[in-house]
Amino acid sequence: MALTSDPSSATTGLQTRTDEIVNRFRGALLDGEDWFDALMEAVATWTAPGEIAHGRDYQYLIGGEAFDWLLLAERLVLSTDGLVPEEEREALLFYGHPPRPMTPDHFRERIGSAKHRAVMNFWYGVLVEDALILAVEQEMRKAGHGVAEPEGIRLENMVYRGIYGRTRDELLSELSAEKEEVAPDRLSLGELREFTYWLFKYRVRHSEPARLASDTKKGLECLRGLGKGQGDGWG
């Protein structure tokens, strides 16, 4: 079953479905089933785009298109009270490394084609885009650009102009105008990821094909240099 983009994850039916999946996942582990197999089953059947759980706001579906499945995995694993081996848990949640090899085709089969497409949207549209921004910032720091000015952060403006042709504040204002909202002073994690995904689509719309490919490659190389495995060969 695919994720719904309906933001109202508090409706009775959807909340009941969420509780059933969490309880089934916990029950499978208590019965001695393989935790990663049980996790894949839970991810495959999950439908809520977001939820409030244990006082934390989880937003799994970004922009209605990008699925942060590792955030869902974290939420599920935290519900098991230590039933998942710590080393395997940390390898998956921090580095995207599964407890055993998994091919892209197998991963797609386990979670379904629709969710897999949404996972790849998150991989390229959020994680790789974040890494591209970091890579360009690192390049500019090496070139000697890193001085904060009274009017704002010069380096940040240079980074965003270098990638998108506009400053971060200008881009955020455009996104807010599209949503008919006032640009926030601070972004929550969910809002930041939504902004990053919007930046990715903005870059796709406004970049020449060669530049688009070059920048995406730069982001990929930076992300892999950080040891992130999700999406690299299996996600």
C-alpha positions as CSV (number, residue, x, y, z in Angstrom):
1,M,0.0,0.0,0.0
2,A,1.4,3.4,-1.0
3,L,1.8,6.4,1.3
4,T,-1.0,8.9,1.2
5,S,-0.1,12.6,0.9
6,D,-3.1,13.5,3.1
7,P,-1.5,15.5,5.9
8,S,-4.1,14.5,8.4
9,S,-2.4,11.5,10.0
10,A,-4.5,12.0,13.1
11,T,-7.7,10.6,11.6
12,T,-9.0,7.5,13.3
13,G,-8.5,5.0,10.5
14,L,-5.0,6.1,9.6
15,Q,-3.9,6.1,13.3
16,T,-5.4,2.7,13.8
17,R,-3.5,1.4,10.8
18,T,-0.3,2.9,12.1
19,D,-0.7,1.4,15.6
20,E,-1.4,-2.0,14.0
21,I,1.8,-1.9,12.0
22,V,3.9,-0.8,15.0
23,N,2.4,-3.5,17.2
24,R,2.9,-6.2,14.5
25,F,6.6,-5.1,14.1
26,R,7.2,-5.4,17.8
27,G,5.4,-8.7,18.0
28,A,7.4,-10.1,15.2
29,L,10.7,-9.3,17.0
30,L,9.3,-10.7,20.3
31,D,8.5,-13.9,18.4
32,G,12.1,-14.2,17.3
33,E,11.7,-13.1,13.6
34,D,14.5,-11.4,11.8
35,W,14.3,-7.7,12.6
36,F,15.2,-6.4,9.2
37,D,12.7,-8.7,7.4
38,A,10.1,-7.4,9.9
39,L,11.1,-3.9,9.3
40,M,10.8,-4.2,5.5
41,E,7.3,-5.6,5.9
42,A,6.4,-2.6,8.2
43,V,7.8,-0.1,5.7
44,A,6.0,-1.8,2.8
45,T,2.6,-1.6,4.5
46,W,3.0,1.9,6.1
47,T,0.6,4.6,4.8
48,A,0.9,7.6,7.1
49,P,2.8,10.6,5.6
50,G,3.7,11.8,9.1
51,E,2.7,11.5,12.8
52,I,3.4,12.7,16.3
53,A,4.9,9.9,18.3
54,H,6.3,10.1,21.8
55,G,6.3,13.8,21.6
56,R,8.2,14.0,18.4
57,D,7.0,15.2,15.0
58,Y,7.9,12.6,12.3
59,Q,7.4,13.7,8.7
60,Y,8.1,10.8,6.4
61,L,6.8,12.2,3.1
62,I,8.4,15.4,1.9
63,G,6.7,17.5,-0.7
64,G,4.2,14.7,-1.3
65,E,6.8,12.8,-3.3
66,A,10.0,12.0,-1.3
67,F,9.9,9.3,1.3
68,D,12.4,9.3,4.2
69,W,12.2,5.6,4.9
70,L,15.1,5.7,7.3
71,L,13.2,8.1,9.5
72,L,10.4,5.6,9.6
73,A,12.9,2.9,10.3
74,E,14.2,4.9,13.3
75,R,10.7,5.4,14.6
76,L,9.9,1.7,14.3
77,V,13.2,0.6,15.8
78,L,12.8,3.0,18.8
79,S,9.4,1.3,19.5
80,T,11.1,-2.1,20.2
81,D,12.9,-1.3,23.5
82,G,16.3,-2.6,22.5
83,L,15.2,-5.7,20.6
84,V,17.3,-4.7,17.6
85,P,21.1,-5.3,17.9
86,E,22.7,-2.0,18.6
87,E,25.5,-2.3,16.1
88,E,23.1,-3.2,13.2
89,R,20.7,-0.5,14.3
90,E,23.3,2.2,14.2
91,A,24.8,1.0,10.9
92,L,21.3,1.3,9.3
93,L,20.1,4.5,10.9
94,F,23.4,6.5,10.8
95,Y,25.0,5.2,7.6
96,G,22.2,3.5,5.6
97,H,24.0,0.2,5.7
98,P,21.6,-2.8,6.0
99,P,22.6,-5.8,8.1
100,R,23.1,-7.9,5.0
101,P,23.7,-7.2,1.3
102,M,20.6,-6.1,-0.6
103,T,20.3,-5.3,-4.3
104,P,18.2,-2.4,-5.6
105,D,15.8,-4.9,-7.2
106,H,15.4,-6.8,-4.0
107,F,14.8,-3.6,-2.0
108,R,12.2,-2.5,-4.6
109,E,10.5,-5.8,-4.4
110,R,10.3,-5.6,-0.6
111,I,8.8,-2.1,-0.2
112,G,7.0,-1.8,-3.6
113,S,7.7,0.2,-6.7
114,A,5.8,3.3,-5.6
115,K,7.6,3.6,-2.3
116,H,10.9,2.9,-4.0
117,R,10.4,5.8,-6.4
118,A,9.6,8.0,-3.4
119,V,12.8,6.8,-1.6
120,M,14.9,7.7,-4.6
121,N,13.2,11.1,-4.7
122,F,14.3,11.6,-1.1
123,W,17.8,10.3,-1.9
124,Y,18.4,12.6,-4.8
125,G,16.1,15.5,-3.8
126,V,17.1,15.9,-0.2
127,L,20.3,13.9,0.7
128,V,22.2,14.5,-2.5
129,E,21.0,18.1,-2.7
130,D,22.2,18.7,0.9
131,A,25.5,17.2,0.0
132,L,25.9,19.4,-3.0
133,I,25.4,22.5,-0.9
134,L,28.0,21.2,1.6
135,A,30.4,20.4,-1.2
136,V,30.2,23.8,-2.7
137,E,30.6,25.4,0.7
138,Q,33.8,23.3,1.3
139,E,35.1,24.4,-2.1
140,M,34.5,28.1,-1.3
141,R,36.1,27.7,2.2
142,K,39.2,26.3,0.6
143,A,39.2,29.2,-1.8
144,G,39.3,31.6,1.2
145,H,35.6,32.6,1.3
146,G,34.2,32.3,4.8
147,V,33.9,35.7,6.4
148,A,30.7,36.7,8.1
149,E,29.5,40.2,7.4
150,P,27.1,42.4,9.4
151,E,24.5,42.2,6.6
152,G,24.4,38.5,6.6
153,I,26.6,35.4,6.0
154,R,28.6,36.1,2.9
155,L,29.6,32.5,2.4
156,E,26.1,31.2,2.5
157,N,25.0,33.8,-0.1
158,M,27.9,32.8,-2.3
159,V,27.1,29.1,-2.0
160,Y,23.4,29.5,-2.9
161,R,24.1,32.0,-5.7
162,G,26.8,29.6,-7.1
163,I,24.3,26.7,-7.3
164,Y,20.9,28.3,-7.8
165,G,21.7,31.9,-8.9
166,R,19.9,33.4,-5.9
167,T,20.5,33.8,-2.2
168,R,18.9,31.4,0.3
169,D,16.5,34.1,1.6
170,E,15.4,34.9,-1.9
171,L,14.7,31.2,-2.7
172,L,12.9,30.7,0.6
173,S,10.7,33.7,-0.1
174,E,9.8,32.3,-3.5
175,L,8.8,29.0,-1.9
176,S,6.7,30.7,0.7
177,A,5.1,32.8,-2.0
178,E,4.2,29.6,-3.9
179,K,2.6,28.2,-0.8
180,E,1.0,31.6,0.0
181,E,2.6,31.7,3.4
182,V,4.9,34.1,5.2
183,A,8.6,33.0,5.1
184,P,9.4,31.6,8.6
185,D,12.3,33.0,10.6
186,R,13.5,29.5,11.5
187,L,12.8,26.2,9.7
188,S,11.9,23.0,11.5
189,L,13.6,19.8,10.3
190,G,10.5,18.9,8.2
191,E,10.4,22.4,6.7
192,L,14.1,22.4,6.0
193,R,13.8,19.1,4.1
194,E,10.8,20.4,2.2
195,F,12.9,23.5,1.2
196,T,15.8,21.3,0.2
197,Y,13.5,19.2,-2.0
198,W,12.1,22.3,-3.5
199,L,15.7,23.5,-4.2
200,F,16.4,20.2,-6.0
201,K,13.3,20.7,-8.3
202,Y,14.3,24.4,-8.8
203,R,17.8,23.3,-9.9
204,V,16.3,20.7,-12.3
205,R,14.1,23.4,-13.9
206,H,16.8,26.0,-14.2
207,S,20.0,24.2,-14.9
208,E,21.5,23.2,-18.3
209,P,21.7,19.4,-18.6
210,A,25.5,19.3,-18.4
211,R,25.5,21.5,-15.3
212,L,22.7,19.6,-13.8
213,A,24.6,16.3,-14.2
214,S,27.9,17.8,-13.0
215,D,26.3,19.3,-9.8
216,T,24.5,16.0,-9.0
217,K,27.7,14.1,-9.4
218,K,29.4,16.5,-7.0
219,G,26.7,15.9,-4.4
220,L,26.9,12.2,-4.8
221,E,30.6,12.1,-4.4
222,C,30.4,14.3,-1.3
223,L,27.7,12.1,0.2
224,R,29.6,8.9,-0.5
225,G,32.6,10.5,1.1
226,L,30.6,10.9,4.2
227,G,30.0,7.1,4.3
228,K,26.3,7.3,3.5
229,G,25.3,4.0,1.9
230,Q,21.5,4.5,1.4
231,G,20.8,4.6,-2.3
232,D,24.3,3.6,-3.3
233,G,23.8,0.2,-4.9
234,W,20.7,-0.9,-3.0
235,G,18.4,2.0,-2.1
